[in-house]
């Protein structure tokens, strides 16, 4: 047995035979064009448009986060700078195939030198280039291998267009030699609930058909395991499958309720969340209604979209986040003015307050949807930093007919003033992604500082502790809807810090439910105390692992 180590995605385990992704098409030859510049440019125009249409078709089929990623990919193919570069190369005599290949190569090299996060997008560009060149050459682009039986997919990396349409009934797990925790392979595998180990040294040396054990929780791939190791892994798979299908409410070992909710970006994820046993929705992102529009959607259009989500959770809580625009999500009708540092600019509640008519329309639409459905609607403001912003939003939501209004705490200032903020609102939800970004002064989109973007860091946990303590003292609910809630061990720590509910992607619910059930309230508080006492994120993790109940 050979053991390979990489970066695990999720906590699943899989056992099965390996199928390899086909090798990419060879680079186009450097021969001169015989068709002439005009004909070659026309070929490129058609090829890029057809490739973009194919990607958008896959986006529509995939839906959810995968659909968003693919839509962003399609926009790359529409980039006028790319077309200008391709045309310039054709003017020197290059064929359409070669010009596209070289132009994408320039973009590729730029991203590769911009840190981990942007470098993780290189695979996306490579895939787009191969698809466009394949279309120009009249051949099929390499894709997921076909099989009638389940398999473990091994590849250098996977493009979103392939990952988004993977069939979990056939693909048991993913192993890649490239990629990291911010690659789209990792992100989309996590959304699908597929075990994955990415950035695995030696992955491409695994023989086709070899049996492997993929342990995402440990970040390990065992090649040609012994019969005993296979039997033990298969038992773990069976045990986990049994737990995954247990869809009771989240609770600690003594029965203390910790509701487990789902994060949703549109109505597309409702069925999966219900099937996973979500007890409601802890974060409904409403941006999907606005991002592709040049004007704000009407009250009626918003009401219909909100109702589609609310109808899936009769009698259950659905926490709706008001439009969170700005930073990486600028809107032409709201806040598209250039800013030196948009993450610290006019975003979240700031932009909504500056364009109050948009906020009023959204809250009005949500109140109408609430009146026509049976869900328990809560609404919250994004990126609140002050008591004044909290009081403003809470009062406006109540004025427009929404009974329960709260705020997202994503800014250290709000965490430090949690006792005063929670005193003037109905609830708080902690967005750990942004809270970590702002606490550690590390842009969450910048790969060069991705090592700082870790919610286990004691500085972040200390702020969560402030919020949890305020919520406990005031009797105000405090949830977490950032990625931290999907980490089972960290979920225990968050509960120990006073968090009363957790919201995450649907595939993570089963593992978090199972972990919480092993801990008493005292044990959770002990875990939180040890994590707070650590010097860094790694130390906090280790301390909690040591304390984990048998």
C-alpha positions in Angstrom: 0.0 0.0 0.0 1.2 3.5 -0.9 0.0 6.5 1.0 -0.3 9.9 -0.8 -1.1 13.1 1.1 -2.9 16.2 -0.1 -5.5 18.7 1.0 -8.8 17.1 2.0 -12.2 18.5 1.0 -15.0 17.4 3.2 -14.9 14.5 5.6 -16.1 11.6 3.5 -14.4 8.3 2.7 -14.6 6.4 -0.6 -13.2 3.1 -1.9 -13.1 2.3 -5.6 -11.1 1.8 -8.8 -9.4 4.7 -10.5 -10.4 6.2 -13.8 -8.0 8.9 -15.2 -9.0 12.1 -17.0 -7.9 11.9 -20.6 -4.8 13.9 -21.5 -5.4 17.4 -22.9 -5.3 18.0 -26.6 -1.8 18.8 -27.9 -0.9 22.5 -28.5 -2.0 23.8 -31.9 0.9 23.8 -34.4 2.6 27.1 -35.3 2.0 26.8 -39.0 0.9 29.9 -40.9 -2.7 30.4 -41.8 -3.8 29.7 -45.4 -7.3 31.1 -44.9 -6.4 34.8 -44.4 -7.0 37.1 -41.4 -10.7 37.9 -42.0 -11.7 34.3 -42.3 -9.7 33.3 -39.2 -11.2 36.1 -37.1 -14.7 35.1 -38.1 -13.9 31.5 -37.1 -12.7 32.8 -33.7 -15.8 34.9 -33.2 -18.1 31.9 -33.8 -15.9 29.5 -31.7 -15.8 31.8 -28.7 -19.5 32.5 -28.8 -20.4 28.8 -29.2 -18.1 27.9 -26.3 -19.6 30.6 -24.1 -23.1 29.3 -25.0 -22.1 25.7 -24.1 -20.7 26.9 -20.7 -23.9 28.9 -20.0 -26.0 25.8 -20.8 -24.0 23.9 -18.3 -24.5 26.7 -15.8 -28.2 26.6 -16.2 -28.2 22.8 -15.7 -25.9 22.9 -12.7 -27.5 25.8 -10.8 -26.4 27.0 -7.4 -22.7 27.9 -6.7 -21.6 25.8 -9.7 -23.9 27.8 -12.0 -22.4 31.0 -10.7 -18.9 29.8 -11.3 -19.7 28.8 -14.9 -21.5 32.1 -15.6 -18.3 33.9 -14.5 -16.3 31.6 -16.9 -18.5 32.4 -19.8 -17.8 36.1 -19.2 -14.1 35.5 -19.6 -14.8 34.3 -23.2 -16.6 37.7 -23.9 -13.6 39.7 -22.7 -12.8 42.3 -25.5 -9.1 42.3 -24.4 -8.9 38.6 -25.2 -10.4 39.1 -28.6 -8.1 42.0 -29.4 -5.1 39.9 -28.5 -6.3 37.0 -30.7 -7.0 39.3 -33.6 -3.5 40.8 -33.3 -1.9 37.4 -33.5 -4.0 36.4 -36.5 -2.8 39.6 -38.2 0.7 38.3 -38.0 -0.3 35.1 -39.9 -1.3 32.8 -37.0 -4.2 30.3 -37.3 -7.3 30.8 -35.2 -6.3 27.8 -33.1 -2.8 29.0 -32.4 -3.9 32.6 -31.8 -6.5 31.5 -29.2 -4.0 29.2 -27.5 -1.4 31.9 -27.2 -3.8 34.7 -26.1 -5.2 32.5 -23.3 -1.6 31.7 -22.4 -0.9 35.3 -21.7 -3.9 35.6 -19.3 -2.8 32.3 -17.8 0.7 33.6 -17.0 -0.7 36.7 -15.4 -3.0 34.8 -13.0 -0.3 32.3 -12.2 1.9 35.0 -10.7 -0.9 36.7 -8.6 -1.0 34.4 -5.5 -2.8 31.2 -4.6 -6.4 32.4 -5.1 -5.9 33.8 -8.6 -3.5 31.0 -9.6 -6.3 28.6 -8.7 -8.2 30.1 -11.6 -5.5 29.0 -14.1 -7.2 25.6 -14.6 -10.4 27.5 -15.6 -8.5 29.4 -18.3 -6.8 26.3 -19.5 -10.2 24.6 -19.9 -11.7 27.5 -21.8 -8.7 27.6 -24.1 -8.9 23.8 -24.8 -12.7 24.0 -25.4 -12.4 26.8 -27.9 -9.5 25.2 -29.7 -11.3 21.9 -29.9 -14.3 23.6 -31.4 -12.1 25.3 -34.0 -10.4 22.0 -34.8 -13.7 20.2 -35.1 -12.9 17.7 -32.3 -14.5 16.9 -28.9 -12.8 18.5 -25.9 -11.5 16.0 -23.3 -14.0 15.5 -20.5 -15.0 13.2 -17.6 -14.4 9.6 -18.6 -17.5 7.5 -19.3 -18.3 4.5 -17.0 -21.3 2.4 -16.2 -19.9 1.6 -12.7 -18.7 3.9 -9.9 -15.1 5.1 -9.9 -12.6 7.5 -8.3 -11.7 10.2 -10.7 -8.0 11.1 -10.8 -6.9 14.2 -12.8 -4.3 16.9 -12.9 -7.1 19.3 -12.1 -10.8 19.7 -13.0 -12.4 22.6 -14.7 -15.7 24.0 -13.4 -17.5 22.9 -16.6 -16.6 19.3 -15.8 -16.9 19.4 -12.0 -20.3 21.1 -12.0 -21.9 18.2 -13.9 -20.3 15.3 -12.0 -22.7 12.6 -11.1 -22.3 11.7 -7.5 -23.9 8.3 -8.2 -20.9 7.4 -10.4 -18.0 9.5 -9.1 -17.1 8.2 -5.7 -14.4 10.8 -5.0 -11.9 13.1 -6.7 -8.1 13.1 -6.5 -6.1 15.8 -8.2 -2.4 16.5 -8.4 -2.9 20.3 -8.7 -5.3 22.8 -7.0 -5.7 23.9 -3.4 -8.4 24.8 -0.9 -9.5 27.8 -3.0 -9.6 26.0 -6.4 -12.9 25.5 -8.0 -12.4 21.8 -7.8 -12.3 22.0 -4.1 -15.2 24.5 -3.8 -17.6 22.6 -6.1 -16.7 19.1 -4.7 -17.6 20.4 -1.3 -20.9 21.8 -2.6 -21.7 18.4 -4.1 -20.6 16.5 -1.0 -18.0 14.5 -2.9 -14.9 13.5 -0.9 -11.9 15.0 -2.6 -8.1 15.3 -2.0 -6.5 18.0 -4.0 -2.9 19.0 -4.5 -1.9 15.4 -4.1 1.7 14.7 -4.9 2.0 11.5 -6.9 -1.6 11.5 -8.0 -0.8 11.2 -11.7 1.3 8.1 -11.0 -1.7 6.1 -9.8 -2.4 3.4 -12.4 -5.8 3.2 -14.2 -7.9 0.7 -12.5 -6.0 0.7 -9.2 -8.0 0.4 -6.1 -7.7 3.5 -3.8 -9.1 4.6 -0.4 -9.8 8.3 -0.4 -10.1 9.8 3.1 -10.9 13.4 2.7 -11.0 14.1 6.4 -7.4 13.0 6.8 -6.3 14.3 3.4 -5.0 10.8 2.4 -5.1 8.6 -0.6 -4.1 4.9 0.0 -3.1 3.2 -3.3 -3.5 -0.6 -3.6 -4.6 -1.0 0.0 -4.7 -4.3 1.8 -7.9 -6.3 2.0 -8.1 -5.4 5.7 -7.7 -1.7 5.0 -10.4 -1.9 2.3 -12.8 -3.7 4.7 -12.2 -1.1 7.4 -12.7 1.8 5.0 -15.9 0.2 3.6 -17.2 -0.1 7.1 -16.5 3.6 7.7 -18.3 4.4 4.4 -21.3 2.4 5.6 -21.3 3.9 9.1 -21.1 7.4 7.6 -23.9 6.7 5.1 -26.1 5.6 8.0 -25.4 8.9 9.8 -25.9 11.0 6.7 -29.5 9.6 6.4 -30.3 10.5 9.9 -32.1 13.8 9.5 -33.1 14.7 13.0 -32.5 18.1 14.6 -29.1 19.2 15.7 -28.4 18.8 19.4 -25.6 18.3 21.9 -25.3 15.0 23.8 -27.7 16.1 26.6 -30.4 17.2 24.1 -29.6 20.9 24.0 -30.9 22.1 20.7 -28.5 23.6 18.1 -30.6 24.1 15.0 -28.7 23.2 11.8 -29.7 25.4 8.9 -28.8 25.7 5.2 -27.1 28.4 3.2 -28.9 29.1 -0.1 -28.2 31.3 -3.0 -31.5 30.7 -4.9 -34.4 28.4 -4.9 -32.3 25.8 -6.8 -30.9 24.5 -3.5 -34.2 24.1 -1.6 -34.7 20.4 -2.4 -31.2 19.4 -1.4 -31.4 21.3 1.8 -34.7 19.7 2.8 -33.3 16.2 1.9 -30.2 16.9 4.1 -32.4 17.6 7.0 -31.9 21.4 7.2 -34.1 22.8 9.9 -34.6 26.0 8.0 -32.4 28.5 6.2 -29.8 30.5 8.1 -28.6 32.5 5.1 -30.6 33.2 2.0 -28.4 35.3 -0.3 -30.6 37.6 -2.4 -27.8 38.8 -4.8 -28.8 36.3 -7.5 -31.8 38.5 -8.4 -29.7 41.6 -8.9 -26.3 40.7 -10.3 -27.3 40.2 -13.9 -29.5 43.3 -14.0 -28.8 46.9 -15.1 -31.7 48.0 -13.0 -33.1 46.8 -9.7 -35.8 44.1 -10.1 -39.4 45.1 -9.4 -41.1 44.4 -6.1 -43.3 41.8 -7.8 -40.3 40.0 -9.4 -38.6 39.9 -6.0 -41.7 38.7 -4.2 -42.0 35.7 -6.6 -38.4 34.7 -6.1 -38.5 35.0 -2.4 -41.8 33.0 -2.2 -40.2 30.1 -4.1 -37.7 29.7 -1.3 -40.1 30.4 1.6 -42.6 27.8 0.2 -40.0 25.1 0.7 -39.8 25.6 4.5 -43.3 25.8 5.9 -43.2 26.5 9.6 -39.5 26.9 9.6 -37.1 29.8 10.0 -35.7 31.4 6.8 -33.1 34.1 7.4 -32.9 36.4 4.4 -29.9 38.7 4.0 -30.7 42.0 2.4 -28.8 42.8 -0.8 -25.0 42.6 -0.1 -23.5 44.5 -3.0 -20.1 46.0 -3.3 -16.5 44.7 -3.1 -16.6 41.6 -5.4 -20.2 42.2 -6.3 -20.6 45.8 -7.7 -23.9 46.8 -9.2 -24.2 49.5 -11.9 -27.4 50.9 -10.3 -26.1 50.9 -6.8 -22.4 51.2 -6.2 -20.2 50.8 -9.3 -18.0 53.8 -8.7 -14.3 52.9 -8.6 -12.8 52.5 -5.1 -9.3 52.0 -4.0 -10.3 49.3 -1.6 -13.9 48.2 -2.3 -13.8 45.7 0.6 -13.6 48.7 2.9 -15.9 50.9 0.8 -19.5 51.6 0.1 -20.9 48.1 0.5 -23.5 46.1 2.5 -25.8 48.3 4.6 -23.8 51.4 3.7 -24.8 51.2 0.0 -28.4 50.2 0.8 -28.7 53.2 3.2 -27.3 55.5 0.5 -30.0 54.1 -2.0 -32.8 53.6 0.5 -35.5 53.1 -2.2 -33.8 49.8 -3.2 -33.8 48.6 0.3 -37.4 49.6 0.9 -38.5 47.7 -2.3 -36.6 44.6 -1.2 -38.1 44.7 2.3 -41.6 45.4 0.9 -41.3 42.4 -1.5 -40.1 40.2 1.4 -42.9 41.2 3.6 -45.4 40.4 0.9 -43.8 37.0 0.3 -43.9 36.4 4.1 -47.7 37.2 4.1 -48.3 34.6 1.3 -46.3 31.7 2.7 -46.0 29.8 6.0 -42.3 30.2 6.7 -41.0 32.1 9.7 -39.1 35.0 8.0 -36.2 36.8 9.6 -34.3 39.5 7.7 -30.8 40.8 8.4 -28.6 43.6 7.2 -25.1 42.9 5.9 -21.8 44.5 7.1 -23.2 46.4 10.0 -20.5 48.3 11.9 -22.4 50.6 14.3 -25.3 50.8 16.7 -26.8 53.5 14.5 -26.9 51.2 11.4 -28.4 48.5 13.5 -31.1 50.7 14.9 -31.8 52.1 11.4 -32.2 48.7 9.7 -34.2 47.1 12.5 -36.7 50.0 12.6 -37.1 50.1 8.8 -37.8 46.4 8.6 -40.3 46.6 11.4 -42.0 49.6 9.7 -42.4 47.7 6.5 -44.1 44.7 8.2 -41.3 42.2 9.0 -41.5 41.0 12.5 -37.9 39.8 13.1 -35.0 41.9 12.0 -31.3 41.5 12.8 -27.8 42.2 11.6 -24.8 40.3 10.3 -21.7 40.8 12.4 -18.8 40.7 10.0 -16.8 43.7 11.2 -14.7 43.7 14.4 -16.2 47.0 15.5 -19.6 45.4 15.6 -18.3 42.4 17.5 -16.7 44.7 20.1 -19.9 46.6 20.5 -22.1 43.4 20.5 -23.6 44.2 23.8 -25.0 47.5 22.5 -25.9 46.2 19.1 -27.8 43.2 20.3 -29.7 45.4 22.7 -31.4 47.2 19.8 -32.1 44.4 17.3 -33.8 40.9 17.3 -30.9 38.6 16.5 -27.4 38.5 15.0 -25.7 36.2 12.6 -21.9 36.0 12.4 -20.4 36.0 8.9 -17.1 34.3 9.8 -15.6 34.7 6.2 -15.6 38.5 6.4 -15.0 38.7 10.1 -11.8 36.7 9.6 -10.8 38.9 6.6 -11.2 42.1 8.6 -9.7 40.8 11.8 -6.6 39.4 10.1 -6.3 42.3 7.6 -6.1 39.6 4.9 -8.1 40.0 1.7 -10.2 36.8 1.3 -9.7 37.1 -2.5 -6.0 37.3 -2.4 -4.1 34.1 -2.5 -0.8 35.5 -1.2 -2.4 36.0 2.2 -4.7 33.0 2.2 -2.9 31.5 5.1 -4.3 34.2 7.4 -7.9 33.5 6.3 -8.6 30.9 9.0 -11.6 31.2 11.4 -9.8 29.0 13.9 -7.5 31.9 14.7 -7.9 32.8 18.4 -8.2 36.5 17.5 -11.3 35.7 15.5 -12.7 33.3 18.1 -12.2 36.0 20.8 -14.5 38.3 18.8 -17.0 35.4 18.5 -16.8 35.0 22.2 -17.7 38.7 22.7 -20.8 38.3 20.5 -21.8 35.0 22.1 -21.5 36.4 25.6 -23.7 39.4 24.6 -26.3 37.2 23.1 -26.4 35.0 26.2 -26.7 38.0 28.6 -29.5 39.6 26.6 -31.3 36.4 25.6 -30.8 37.3 21.9 -30.2 34.5 19.3 -26.7 34.4 17.8 -26.1 32.3 14.7 -23.1 31.6 12.4 -23.6 31.5 8.7 -20.0 31.6 7.5 -17.9 28.6 6.3 -16.8 28.0 9.9 -20.1 26.5 10.7 -19.5 23.7 8.2 -16.3 22.5 10.1 -17.6 19.9 12.6 -14.9 20.5 15.2 -15.1 24.3 14.9 -18.9 24.1 15.1 -18.4 22.6 18.6 -16.2 25.5 19.5 -18.7 28.0 18.2 -21.4 26.5 20.3 -19.1 26.6 23.3 -18.7 30.4 22.7 -22.4 30.9 22.9 -23.6 30.5 19.3 -27.2 29.1 19.2 -27.6 28.0 15.6 -25.3 27.0 12.7 -25.9 27.5 9.0 -23.9 25.8 6.2 -24.0 24.1 2.8 -26.4 21.2 2.8 -23.8 18.4 2.4 -22.1 19.5 5.6 -25.1 19.2 7.8 -24.8 15.4 8.5 -21.2 15.6 9.7 -21.9 18.6 11.9 -25.0 17.0 13.4 -23.0 13.8 14.2 -20.1 15.7 15.8 -22.3 17.9 18.0 -24.1 14.8 19.3 -20.8 13.6 20.8 -20.3 16.7 23.0 -21.9 17.9 26.2 -22.4 21.6 26.8 -19.5 21.5 29.3 -17.3 19.8 26.8 -18.1 22.4 24.2 -17.2 25.2 26.6 -14.0 23.4 27.5 -13.1 23.1 23.8 -13.8 26.8 23.3 -11.7 27.7 26.3 -8.7 25.7 24.9 -9.1 27.2 21.4 -9.1 30.7 22.8 -6.0 30.0 24.8 -4.0 28.9 21.8 -1.4 31.1 20.0 -2.6 30.5 16.5 -5.1 28.6 14.4 -3.1 25.4 14.2 -2.7 25.3 18.0 -6.4 25.8 18.4 -7.2 22.9 16.1 -4.7 20.6 17.9 -6.1 21.5 21.3 -9.6 20.6 20.3 -8.6 17.4 18.6 -6.9 16.3 21.8 -10.0 17.0 23.8 -12.4 15.3 21.3 -14.6 12.7 23.1 -14.0 9.0 22.1 
